[in-house]
Amino acid sequence: MEGGPVLTAAQMRSAEQAAFDGGIEPYALMERAGAGAAEIVWRAGHGRDTLILCGPGNNGGDGFVIARLLRERGVPVRIAALAESRTDSARRARAAWGGPVEDIMTATPATQIVDALFGTGLARGLDTPVAERLRALVEGASFSHAIDLPSGVDTDSGAILSTVPRYNGCIALGAFKPAHLLYPAADRSGRLTLVDLDIPLPSTVGRLSPPRLERPGFDAHKYSRGLVVVIGGSMAGASHLAATAAAHSGAGAVRLLAPGGGMAVPHAIIQCHVGRPEALPDELADDRIGALLVGPGLGLDRDARARLAAALGAGLPMVLDADALGWLAQDRQAIVPPGCILTPHEGEFRRLFGDGEGSKIDRALAAARRVGSVVVYKGPDTVIAGPDGRAMVASGGSAWLSTAGTGDVLAGLAAGRLAVRGDPFRAACEAVWLHGEAARRCGAAFVADDLLRALPAAIAARL
């Protein structure tokens, strides 16, 4: 899966067991994991004095392998253990190390710390003295790495189970886990790298990767490239942002249907004054329309609700955002046509779908199945979920996106990519990535309008 598969703790255990059943020895897999991690640590630190913290399980065993291989390269490396090794593979790795093992509670600091205490599947937090000792050692080092996961996080939800320091980097073993991408745990991992264990990893969830976009063909024209219709309302600025984003998305034409006129949108956007909602069905009876967008600037009055009803009644692929989601949360009888994209932030998601159970990924997938459409569950760890069980997670985006209007830009991008692609899941993934890339290019303290100017370069970089 592009970007790397994302596996829960149970899925990772199942994948490893399948490898063992297929003839791979458990200790051989530990050696493979440790060798990959040692290479990453070596490239990052070379000859820095290193302290590796080892737990009692297989994560600790990985740490012993890493220590032995770094020692062979001449790195001054020490090990501090939390307890005796408890698995066969970890005991073999400890014996192969053959060197001294210090007590973690009394070990002296080092320039570089490697946390191999607990990885995937931790069920409870570290005891307070251990958690505080880990924090002190990590914060006292100049460089720090977590092996598989930072010790003290929940693998599947990304919850913090005990005090967890921030690491310079996290070395995922085999596959990314939800905690690498979901907050608050994702905030502790630092730079993510992945060690490929070369075993099958079946998963329908992945880490969002840069899209592959295409240039228009020689025979393209504005309608073959996709027509987007934006249904505006009483808040002109939001629909302006959304329509302009759609125009910069790669779509061929954008039509803005709004009750007022004279908005300062690019001249290329076709503005249609549609005063009464009753006129919308005729405006939408155009088989060239590739996608509708309704929500940004829609408003909360009676006419707004009627505009949404007309949009839903058209049966066209559409993006539903902002006020449209608010109306849907109130009207449980409204039917969302298949092939749509919903883009709720946290509050809108909870009003639409309730608290739900499981991780953010689980909740997004359940919501997508419920409405039969793609759900873009926005946030610092945006989850794009399809009704067919696929999901992508985008994490580590710009915190400066937490400003007014950026969601309208994302909605416009999603509508534009939907008109271009005709595939709501792919369109949503492309829109989320381009939105994040435009934010990266803007730097700091930008406003939503700045994203619009950054979009052409973001798209050009993926052609």
C-alpha positions as CSV (number, residue, x, y, z in Angstrom):
1,M,0.0,0.0,0.0
2,E,1.4,3.4,-1.0
3,G,2.6,5.3,2.0
4,G,2.9,2.2,4.0
5,P,0.3,-0.1,5.6
6,V,-1.1,0.8,9.1
7,L,-1.7,-2.3,11.3
8,T,-3.3,-2.6,14.7
9,A,-1.5,-4.6,17.4
10,A,-3.7,-7.6,16.7
11,Q,-3.1,-7.4,13.0
12,M,0.7,-7.1,13.5
13,R,0.7,-10.2,15.8
14,S,-1.3,-12.1,13.2
15,A,1.0,-11.1,10.4
16,E,4.1,-12.2,12.4
17,Q,2.4,-15.5,13.4
18,A,1.6,-16.2,9.7
19,A,5.3,-15.6,9.0
20,F,6.3,-18.0,11.7
21,D,3.8,-20.6,10.4
22,G,5.4,-20.1,7.0
23,G,8.8,-21.2,8.3
24,I,10.4,-18.0,9.5
25,E,12.1,-18.5,12.9
26,P,10.9,-15.9,15.5
27,Y,14.5,-15.1,16.4
28,A,15.4,-14.6,12.8
29,L,12.6,-12.0,12.5
30,M,14.0,-10.3,15.6
31,E,17.5,-10.2,14.0
32,R,15.9,-8.7,10.9
33,A,14.1,-6.0,12.9
34,G,17.2,-5.2,15.0
35,A,19.5,-5.0,12.0
36,G,17.1,-2.5,10.2
37,A,16.8,-0.4,13.3
38,A,20.5,-0.4,14.0
39,E,21.2,0.8,10.5
40,I,18.9,3.8,11.1
41,V,20.4,4.6,14.5
42,W,23.9,4.3,13.0
43,R,23.1,6.7,10.1
44,A,21.6,9.2,12.5
45,G,24.3,9.0,15.2
46,H,27.4,7.2,14.0
47,G,29.9,7.2,16.9
48,R,27.8,9.0,19.5
49,D,27.8,7.3,22.9
50,T,24.5,5.4,23.2
51,L,22.4,4.0,25.9
52,I,19.8,1.4,24.9
53,L,16.9,0.8,27.3
54,C,15.6,-2.7,27.1
55,G,12.3,-4.1,28.4
56,P,11.5,-7.7,29.2
57,G,9.7,-8.6,26.0
58,N,10.6,-8.8,22.3
59,N,10.9,-5.0,22.0
60,G,13.7,-5.4,24.6
61,G,15.1,-8.2,22.5
62,D,15.2,-5.9,19.5
63,G,17.2,-3.5,21.7
64,F,19.8,-6.1,22.5
65,V,20.2,-6.9,18.8
66,I,20.6,-3.2,18.0
67,A,23.2,-2.8,20.8
68,R,25.3,-5.8,19.5
69,L,25.3,-4.5,15.9
70,L,26.2,-1.0,16.9
71,R,29.0,-2.3,19.1
72,E,30.4,-4.2,16.1
73,R,30.6,-0.8,14.3
74,G,32.6,0.6,17.1
75,V,29.9,2.6,18.8
76,P,30.3,3.1,22.5
77,V,27.1,1.5,23.5
78,R,25.6,0.5,26.9
79,I,22.4,-1.4,27.9
80,A,20.1,-0.7,30.8
81,A,17.3,-3.2,31.4
82,L,14.1,-2.9,33.2
83,A,13.9,-6.6,34.1
84,E,15.1,-10.1,33.0
85,S,14.2,-11.1,29.4
86,R,11.0,-13.2,29.4
87,T,10.7,-14.5,25.8
88,D,12.8,-17.1,24.1
89,S,13.9,-14.7,21.4
90,A,14.7,-11.9,23.8
91,R,16.8,-14.3,26.0
92,R,18.7,-15.3,22.9
93,A,19.3,-11.7,21.9
94,R,20.5,-10.9,25.4
95,A,22.9,-13.9,25.4
96,A,24.3,-12.8,22.0
97,W,25.0,-9.4,23.4
98,G,27.0,-11.0,26.2
99,G,28.0,-7.6,27.7
100,P,27.2,-5.9,30.9
101,V,23.6,-4.9,31.6
102,E,22.9,-1.9,33.9
103,D,19.8,-1.1,36.0
104,I,17.6,1.4,34.2
105,M,16.9,3.2,37.5
106,T,20.6,3.9,38.2
107,A,22.1,4.1,34.7
108,T,24.0,7.2,33.8
109,P,22.8,9.3,30.8
110,A,24.2,9.2,27.3
111,T,24.4,11.5,24.3
112,Q,22.0,9.2,22.4
113,I,19.1,7.2,23.9
114,V,17.3,4.3,22.3
115,D,14.0,3.3,23.9
116,A,13.3,-0.4,23.4
117,L,11.3,-0.9,26.6
118,F,7.8,-1.6,25.2
119,G,6.5,-1.6,21.7
120,T,3.3,-2.7,20.1
121,G,0.5,-4.0,22.3
122,L,1.2,-2.2,25.6
123,A,-2.0,-2.6,27.7
124,R,-1.2,-0.2,30.5
125,G,1.0,2.7,31.3
126,L,4.5,2.4,32.8
127,D,4.8,2.6,36.6
128,T,5.4,6.2,37.6
129,P,9.0,5.8,38.7
130,V,9.9,4.0,35.4
131,A,8.0,6.6,33.3
132,E,9.8,9.5,35.1
133,R,13.2,7.8,34.7
134,L,12.5,7.3,31.0
135,R,11.5,10.9,30.6
136,A,14.6,12.1,32.4
137,L,17.0,10.0,30.3
138,V,15.3,11.0,27.0
139,E,15.1,14.7,27.9
140,G,18.7,14.6,29.1
141,A,20.0,13.2,25.8
142,S,20.8,15.2,22.7
143,F,19.3,12.5,20.4
144,S,16.6,9.9,21.1
145,H,14.9,7.1,19.2
146,A,11.9,5.0,20.1
147,I,11.9,1.4,18.7
148,D,8.5,0.5,17.2
149,L,6.6,2.9,19.4
150,P,7.4,5.3,22.3
151,S,6.9,3.4,25.5
152,G,3.7,4.4,27.2
153,V,1.3,4.8,24.3
154,D,-1.7,2.8,23.2
155,T,-0.9,1.2,19.8
156,D,-4.4,1.3,18.4
157,S,-5.9,4.5,19.7
158,G,-2.9,6.8,20.0
159,A,-3.8,7.5,23.6
160,I,-1.1,8.3,26.2
161,L,-1.1,5.7,28.9
162,S,1.6,7.3,31.1
163,T,4.1,10.1,30.8
164,V,5.7,9.9,27.4
165,P,8.6,12.2,26.4
166,R,9.1,13.6,22.8
167,Y,11.6,11.7,20.7
168,N,13.7,12.9,17.8
169,G,12.6,9.8,15.9
170,C,10.6,6.6,16.0
171,I,11.6,3.5,14.1
172,A,8.5,1.5,13.2
173,L,9.0,-2.2,12.8
174,G,7.2,-4.0,9.9
175,A,4.4,-1.5,9.5
176,F,3.2,1.8,10.8
177,K,0.7,1.5,13.7
178,P,-2.2,3.8,14.4
179,A,-0.3,5.5,17.3
180,H,2.3,6.7,14.9
181,L,-0.3,8.8,13.1
182,L,-3.1,9.5,15.6
183,Y,-2.8,12.2,18.3
184,P,-1.8,12.7,21.0
185,A,0.7,9.8,20.6
186,A,1.8,11.0,17.1
187,D,3.1,14.2,18.8
188,R,5.7,12.1,20.7
189,S,7.2,10.1,17.8
190,G,9.2,12.8,16.0
191,R,10.5,11.7,12.5
192,L,9.1,8.4,11.4
193,T,11.1,5.7,9.7
194,L,10.1,2.2,8.8
195,V,12.0,-1.1,8.9
196,D,10.6,-3.5,6.3
197,L,10.5,-7.0,7.7
198,D,9.7,-8.5,4.3
199,I,6.6,-10.3,5.5
200,P,3.1,-10.1,4.1
201,L,1.1,-7.3,5.8
202,P,-2.5,-7.4,4.6
203,S,-4.2,-4.1,5.5
204,T,-6.9,-1.8,4.1
205,V,-5.6,1.1,6.1
206,G,-2.5,3.1,5.1
207,R,-0.5,6.2,5.6
208,L,-1.4,8.9,3.1
209,S,1.3,9.4,0.4
210,P,1.8,12.1,-2.3
211,P,-0.6,11.5,-5.2
212,R,0.2,11.0,-8.8
213,L,-1.5,13.6,-10.9
214,E,-1.8,13.8,-14.7
215,R,-1.7,16.7,-17.0
216,P,-4.7,17.3,-19.2
217,G,-4.6,15.5,-22.6
218,F,-4.2,17.2,-25.9
219,D,-7.9,16.8,-26.6
220,A,-9.0,18.1,-23.2
221,H,-11.6,20.9,-22.9
222,K,-13.2,22.6,-19.9
223,Y,-16.1,20.2,-19.5
224,S,-14.1,17.1,-20.2
225,R,-11.8,18.2,-17.3
226,G,-14.7,18.4,-14.9
227,L,-17.4,20.9,-14.1
228,V,-17.8,21.9,-10.4
229,V,-21.0,23.6,-9.2
230,V,-20.8,25.4,-5.8
231,I,-24.1,26.2,-4.1
232,G,-23.5,29.3,-2.1
233,G,-25.6,31.0,0.5
234,S,-25.6,33.9,2.9
235,M,-21.9,33.9,3.8
236,A,-20.2,34.9,0.6
237,G,-16.6,34.6,1.8
238,A,-16.8,30.9,2.5
239,S,-18.3,30.0,-0.9
240,H,-15.8,32.3,-2.5
241,L,-12.8,30.4,-1.0
242,A,-14.4,27.1,-1.9
243,A,-15.1,28.0,-5.5
244,T,-11.6,29.5,-6.0
245,A,-10.0,26.3,-4.5
246,A,-12.1,24.2,-6.9
247,A,-10.9,26.4,-9.8
248,H,-7.3,25.7,-8.8
249,S,-7.8,22.0,-8.3
250,G,-7.4,20.9,-11.8
251,A,-11.1,21.0,-12.8
252,G,-12.0,22.6,-16.1
253,A,-14.8,24.9,-15.0
254,V,-16.5,26.2,-11.8
255,R,-20.0,27.5,-11.6
256,L,-21.1,29.4,-8.4
257,L,-24.8,29.5,-7.7
258,A,-25.4,32.1,-5.1
259,P,-28.4,34.2,-3.9
260,G,-26.3,37.4,-4.3
261,G,-24.0,38.7,-7.0
262,G,-20.9,40.8,-7.4
263,M,-18.5,38.6,-5.4
264,A,-14.8,39.3,-6.0
265,V,-14.0,35.8,-7.3
266,P,-11.7,35.1,-10.2
267,H,-13.2,36.1,-13.5
268,A,-12.9,32.5,-14.7
269,I,-15.6,31.4,-12.2
270,I,-19.1,31.5,-13.7
271,Q,-21.4,33.4,-11.3
272,C,-25.1,32.7,-11.5
273,H,-27.5,34.7,-9.4
274,V,-30.0,32.1,-8.0
275,G,-32.3,34.0,-5.6
276,R,-34.8,31.3,-4.8
277,P,-34.0,27.7,-4.0
278,E,-36.9,26.6,-6.3
279,A,-34.7,27.5,-9.2
280,L,-31.9,25.2,-8.3
281,P,-33.2,22.0,-9.8
282,D,-33.2,23.5,-13.3
283,E,-29.6,24.8,-12.7
284,L,-28.5,21.3,-11.7
285,A,-30.1,19.5,-14.6
286,D,-26.8,19.6,-16.5
287,D,-25.3,16.3,-17.3
288,R,-21.9,17.9,-17.6
289,I,-21.7,18.5,-13.9
290,G,-19.0,16.3,-12.3
291,A,-19.4,17.4,-8.7
292,L,-21.5,19.6,-6.5
293,L,-20.2,21.4,-3.4
294,V,-22.7,22.5,-0.8
295,G,-22.0,23.8,2.7
296,P,-19.4,26.5,2.7
297,G,-21.3,29.8,3.3
298,L,-24.7,28.0,3.0
299,G,-26.2,29.6,6.1
300,L,-28.7,28.4,8.6
301,D,-31.9,30.0,7.4
302,R,-34.9,28.3,5.8
303,D,-33.6,29.0,2.3
304,A,-30.3,27.3,3.2
305,R,-32.1,24.1,4.1
306,A,-34.1,24.2,0.9
307,R,-30.9,24.7,-1.1
308,L,-29.4,21.6,0.5
309,A,-32.6,19.6,-0.2
310,A,-32.3,20.6,-3.9
311,A,-28.7,19.5,-4.0
312,L,-29.4,16.2,-2.4
313,G,-32.4,15.7,-4.7
314,A,-30.2,16.1,-7.8
315,G,-28.5,12.8,-7.0
316,L,-25.1,14.0,-8.2
317,P,-21.7,13.2,-6.7
318,M,-21.1,15.9,-4.2
319,V,-19.0,17.2,-1.3
320,L,-20.9,18.1,1.9
321,D,-19.2,20.4,4.3
322,A,-19.8,23.0,7.0
323,D,-23.5,24.2,7.2
324,A,-24.6,21.2,5.1
325,L,-23.3,18.9,7.8
326,G,-25.1,20.9,10.4
327,W,-28.4,20.5,8.6
328,L,-27.8,16.8,8.1
329,A,-27.2,16.4,11.9
330,Q,-30.6,17.9,12.5
331,D,-32.5,16.0,9.8
332,R,-31.9,12.3,10.3
333,Q,-34.3,11.5,7.4
334,A,-32.1,13.2,4.8
335,I,-30.6,10.8,2.3
336,V,-27.0,11.3,1.1
337,P,-26.6,10.0,-2.4
338,P,-23.9,7.4,-2.9
339,G,-20.5,8.5,-4.1
340,C,-20.3,11.6,-2.0
341,I,-17.6,13.1,0.3
342,L,-18.4,14.4,3.8
343,T,-15.8,16.6,5.4
344,P,-16.6,17.0,9.1
345,H,-14.3,18.4,11.8
346,E,-14.4,16.9,15.3
347,G,-17.5,18.8,16.5
348,E,-19.5,18.1,13.3
349,F,-18.5,14.5,13.3
350,R,-19.8,14.0,16.8
351,R,-23.1,15.7,16.0
352,L,-23.5,13.6,12.9
353,F,-22.3,10.2,14.2
354,G,-22.0,10.4,18.0
355,D,-19.0,9.4,20.0
356,G,-18.7,6.0,18.5
357,E,-16.2,3.3,19.7
358,G,-12.6,2.5,19.0
359,S,-9.9,4.7,17.5
360,K,-10.4,7.7,15.2
361,I,-9.8,5.3,12.3
362,D,-12.5,2.9,13.6
363,R,-15.0,5.7,14.0
364,A,-14.4,7.1,10.6
365,L,-14.8,3.7,8.9
366,A,-18.1,3.1,10.8
367,A,-19.4,6.5,9.7
368,A,-18.4,5.9,6.1
369,R,-20.3,2.6,6.1
370,R,-23.3,4.2,7.7
371,V,-23.7,6.9,5.0
372,G,-22.3,4.9,2.1
373,S,-19.9,7.6,1.2
374,V,-16.4,8.8,1.9
375,V,-15.8,10.5,5.2
376,V,-12.9,12.9,5.7
377,Y,-12.6,13.1,9.5
378,K,-10.6,16.3,9.7
379,G,-8.0,17.3,12.3
380,P,-4.2,17.1,12.8
381,D,-4.6,13.4,12.1
382,T,-7.1,13.5,9.2
383,V,-8.7,10.1,8.4
384,I,-10.1,9.5,4.9
385,A,-12.5,6.5,5.2
386,G,-14.4,4.7,2.5
387,P,-17.6,2.7,2.8
388,D,-15.6,-0.3,1.4
389,G,-13.3,-0.4,4.4
390,R,-10.3,1.4,3.0
391,A,-8.8,4.3,5.0
392,M,-5.8,6.6,4.7
393,V,-4.4,8.6,7.6
394,A,-2.7,12.0,7.0
395,S,-0.7,13.1,10.0
396,G,1.9,15.8,10.9
397,G,0.3,18.6,8.9
398,S,0.7,22.3,9.6
399,A,-0.8,23.5,12.9
400,W,-1.3,26.9,11.1
401,L,-4.3,25.3,9.3
402,S,-6.3,25.9,12.5
403,T,-7.6,29.2,11.1
404,A,-10.9,30.3,9.5
405,G,-11.6,29.3,6.0
406,T,-9.1,26.5,5.5
407,G,-11.8,24.0,5.7
408,D,-13.6,25.8,2.8
409,V,-10.5,25.5,0.7
410,L,-10.3,21.8,1.4
411,A,-13.9,21.3,0.5
412,G,-13.4,23.1,-2.8
413,L,-10.3,21.0,-3.5
414,A,-12.3,17.8,-2.8
415,A,-15.1,18.9,-5.1
416,G,-12.6,19.7,-7.9
417,R,-10.7,16.4,-7.6
418,L,-14.0,14.6,-7.5
419,A,-15.0,16.2,-10.8
420,V,-11.7,15.3,-12.3
421,R,-11.4,11.8,-11.0
422,G,-15.0,10.5,-10.5
423,D,-13.6,8.4,-7.7
424,P,-14.6,9.9,-4.3
425,F,-12.0,8.0,-2.2
426,R,-9.1,8.9,-4.5
427,A,-10.4,12.5,-4.9
428,A,-10.5,12.9,-1.1
429,C,-7.0,11.6,-0.6
430,E,-5.6,13.9,-3.3
431,A,-7.4,16.9,-1.8
432,V,-6.2,16.3,1.7
433,W,-2.6,15.8,0.5
434,L,-2.7,18.9,-1.7
435,H,-4.2,21.0,1.1
436,G,-1.4,19.9,3.5
437,E,1.3,20.6,0.9
438,A,-0.1,24.1,0.1
439,A,0.0,24.8,3.9
440,R,3.6,23.6,4.0
441,R,4.5,25.9,1.2
442,C,2.8,28.9,3.0
443,G,4.9,28.5,6.1
444,A,3.6,30.3,9.2
445,A,0.8,32.7,10.1
446,F,-1.0,32.3,6.8
447,V,-4.7,32.8,6.1
448,A,-6.9,30.6,4.0
449,D,-6.5,33.0,1.0
450,D,-2.8,32.2,1.0
451,L,-3.5,28.5,0.4
452,L,-5.2,29.4,-2.9
453,R,-2.1,31.0,-4.2
454,A,0.0,28.0,-3.2
455,L,-2.2,25.4,-4.8
456,P,-0.8,25.6,-8.4
457,A,2.7,24.9,-7.2
458,A,1.5,22.1,-5.0
459,I,-0.2,20.5,-8.0
460,A,2.7,21.1,-10.4
461,A,5.0,19.2,-8.0
462,R,3.0,16.0,-8.4
463,L,2.7,16.0,-12.2
